[in-house]
Structure formats: C-alpha cells, structure tokens
C-alpha cells in the first residue's frame, strides 16, 4: 500500500467514526452519483510530493522484535513471486518452503514454534502443528529454514495461508506532503454547512493532529456552499488541508526474498 493510500484510508476511517446528523451515506474516495448516496463526504489528495532521500525513504535493519507476516502460496503455481524460477513446493508436495526463513516466536524469542506462533490453512481448512512425524492434517515447522513438512501431499490447487513472525526485517520511513481535498455533498445547503463544520472542527481543531503520522495538518481553504455539478442535484462545499504525513513501512529483508541463516565455523590461526 502506498503512503498516499494509507493516508486516505486512515482519514476515511476517522471521518466515518465521527458523529453526524444526518449520518453520511457515503464516505471515502468514491463520488456520489445518485441522490440516495447523499449526504456524502468525499476525500481526495489534490497535490502530493514525496520527500526524497535525506528526509524520507531511510531504512534500517530491525533484529530485536517480531514482525507478524502472512504468506499466501498458490498450490497451482507454488513459486517465489520475486523469482518464479524458485519452486517452493517439493516434488512429492509434502515439503513447503516459506518465502522467508528466520522465524521466531510471537514474543521474539527463538526456538520451537507453538500454535500461537504459526498458523496454517490449506484451502481454508486449518492444519495442526506437531513436534514430530506429522500425520494427515498435521505439519511440522523448521523456524530456521522456514520450511513446513505436511503429513500428506498438498492438493494440486488451492491456497496455503501461513501466519508467522519474522525476527529480522527492514523498516523504512516514507514522507509525503501536499493538499488534501474534502468535499461534502447533501440535498440541501444547511446540511452541507453543518456536516462540513463537523468535519472541519474534528480535523482542524486546536492545531492538533487527528491521525498518527501527521506532522502537519492545517486548513488551507474553506469554500462557500454552492450547487453541485450536474447531473447530481445537490449542494456542495470544498475544504482543503495542507498535510505532511509520515509512514513507517516494515517489510522482510530484501523486499520479501528468502531469508537464510547459514551457520559458519570460523577458525583464526
């Protein structure tokens, strides 16, 4: 998800949770096309600038925690998305290599995994984690290599979904700034005025930032209540905000490639 979409989704959730009278029928990036979708609050990014290296896009290797991750593997084509030549499933279809190795427990400690540390479903049906010799409906997990061994061959089609935790990943900080446009539409002018005032008070009150990651959020323009463009017979009001937004992105090392730990015995003479 891009930083811009993350901001739009967060603002949509924030506005949806506000108390309106009457309640909007539509909140988000979709413009209303029918009167049954009114009142509506439409959010869009009108101007946007990514802040480059030196201000954003910095990455750091994190090795002191546990990153929750989910992998969905298509059994009809079980390959690594970033390298289609790498097949994740053994010829007998019982050994599955996850896109990442170096799995840890949910509390970031290492060792044998438990059911709270890894969950597996095959075609929506859960499989049971065991310590040794899996039977039908069971599997074992090697956290170091990120491999799963199943008690029976996996089917030729379907999705294997695996939830697990990684002990090493990259953390990047991305920053963006621009102008956010918020439009309130309703069947009458008084409703537009009241709803837009509610949103403005919630988003721009007292210089506080309503969402995590916002380091700047200020009203740039509050328009008058006017007539919406045809064919929608409605009133509308546009409010613009200047924003600066920062998003922390956690991804497995090497953009999702296989993470391997190779033990090395070093002898110094």
N, C-alpha and C positions, 0 to 999 in steps of 0.2 A: 504494500500500500504506500502511495506517495505521501509526502508530508502535507501536500495540499488537500488530498482526500481525507487524511486523518483529521485535519482541522475542520473540514466541512462536516464530517461525521460527528465530531465532538460538539460542534455548535448545534447541529440538528438535535442531538440528544439533550443538550442543555435547554434549548428553546421548547422542545416537546414536554419537558418536565415542569415548565412554568405554569402558573395558574392563570388561565384566560377565561374571560366571559364576553362572548361565547367562545368555546374551545375551537381552535382551528381544525378544519377537516384535512388539511394538507400542510405538512412541514417538511422542508428539505430542498433539494435541488430541482425538483420537478415543478414546472409551471402549470397552474390550473388551466383546464380547457373547457370545463363545464361549471355552471353555477352551483351544482351540487358539491363541488370541491371547495367552495368558499365557506368561511374565511380561509385564507391560505397565507403562509409565511414562507417565502422563497429565499434561499441563501445561495450566494454565488461569490466566487473570487473574481473581481473585475480586473485587478492588476496584481502581478506577482513577480517577485525577484528572488532567486536563490542566492543566498550569501555564500561566496566561494571559499576556497581553502584559506585558512588563517582565521576565519570566523566560524566556519562550519565544515562539515564533511571530515572531521577528525575522527580517527578510530583508535581504539585501544583494545589490547587483548585482556580479557577477563578470565581469571583462573580460580577465583575464590568464592564461587557460588554454584547455583544450579539453575540452568535455563530450561524451562519447560518447552518441549518441542513436539510437533506431531508430523509424522510421515505417512503419506498415503501412497501405496505401491499398487500399480495396476498389474494384476496377475497375467493378463493377456500380453503385456509388454513390460516385464519387470526389469527395467534398465534405469541407470542413473540419469536423471534429466539433463544434467550438465555434461554428461559423457555417455551417449547412447550405446557406445561400444562396450560399456561395463555392465554385465548382466548381474543382477542382484540375487537371482534365484539359482540354486544348484540344479544340475540335470535331473536329479531324482525328485526335485521340488519339495524337499524337506528342510533345506538349509537356506535361510533368507538373510542377506547382509543388509543392514540398515544403511541409509545414506551417511551416517556418522558413527564413529566409534568414540570411546572415551565416555561411556555413560556413567552417571553417578546416581546415588540415591536422592530422594527429594530433599533431604537435609544437607546435600552437597558432600556427604561422606562417600568414600569408596567401599567396595566390597560387593558381596552377593546382593542381587536386587530382590525386592519383595513385590507383592501385588500393588502396593501403593506407589512403587517407583516406575513400573512399566505396565501398560495395559495394551492388549492386542485383540482386535476383532478381525474376523475373516468373513467377508460378505455380510457384515453386521452382527455376526454371532461371536460372542466373546470366547477366547481361549484361556485356559488356566495355566499359570506359571507354576512349574515344579522344579525341584532341585536336580533330579537325575532322571534318565530314561523316560522321556515323555511318551505317553500313550495317546490314543486318538482324542482329540480335543484339548491336548496339552502342548506346552512348549517349554524349552529352557532358554536362558538368555546369558550370553557372554558379554558383560559390560565393556571389557577392554577392547574387543574387536567389533562390538556392535552387531553380533550375529545371533539369530534365533534358530533353534532346531525344533521342528514340529514332529509330533508322533505319527503323523500320516501325511502323505503327499498333499500339497496345496492344490486346489482346483485350477483348471485351465483359465478360468475367467473370474472376475470379481475384484474387490479392493481389499487389501490388507491395510488396516489403520493401526498405527502404533503411537502411543503417547509415552514419552520418556523424558529424561533430564540429561543435559549435557554439562560437563564440568569445565568446558573451555569454549569460549566464543568471542566474537568481535563486537564491540559496542561503538557505534558511530553516532555523532550528534550532527543533525542537519538543521539548518536555519533558513527561514523564508520570511519575507516581508512584502506587504502590498496593501491593497484596498479591498475590503470585503463589502459586497452589496447585499443589503437585506430589504426585501420588498414585501409589504403587507397588502393583501387584496381582500376586499369584502364587498358585499352587495350595497352597503351604504357608507357614507363618509364618516359618520360618527363612530362606527365600529372600527374602521381603519385607524382613526385617530387614537381610540382607546387601546387597541391591540398594539399598535406601533409604540405608543408611550410605555406600555408594559415591557416590551422588549428592550427599548432604549434604557429604561430605568434599571433593568436587570443586567444589561451588558455594560453600560457605561457609568454606573453609579459610583461616585466617590473615587474614581481613578483606580479601583481595584480590578484585578484580572480574574474573570469568571472561570477560566479553564487552566489546568496545568500546562505549562509550556509557553504560555503567553507572557512575553516580557514587555510588550507594548500593546495597548488596545484603547484607542481613543476615537471619539466621534469626529468625523471629518465633514459630514453634511447631514442635515435633516431636511428632507424635502417637504413641500406642501402636499396636501391631499388633493389629488386630481382624478381624472377619468382614465380608466384602464384602456389599453389599446383594444380595438375590436378584434375578434367578434365577441369577446367576453364583456358583458355589461356589468361593470364593477367600478369601484373606486380603488385607488392605489396610492401608496406612499413609499418613497425610497429613502433609506437611511444608509450612509456609508461610514465605515470604520477603517482607520489605518491600523494595521496589525504588524507585529513581529512575533513569529512563532518558532519554537524550538522543539524538535522531536528526537527522542533517543531511540535508536534502532539497534536491537540485539539480534544478531544472526550468527549461525555457526561459522566457524573459521573457514576461510577460503570460499565464501559465498555458497556454502552448502555442500562442498565436496567432502569426500571421505576423510575422516579424521582417524589417523592410525597412530598408535603408540608402539614404537619399536624399541624393545629393551636392548641396551648396548653395554657390554662389559669392556671397560677401559682399563688398560694396563700401562702404567707410567714407569719407565725404566730410567 
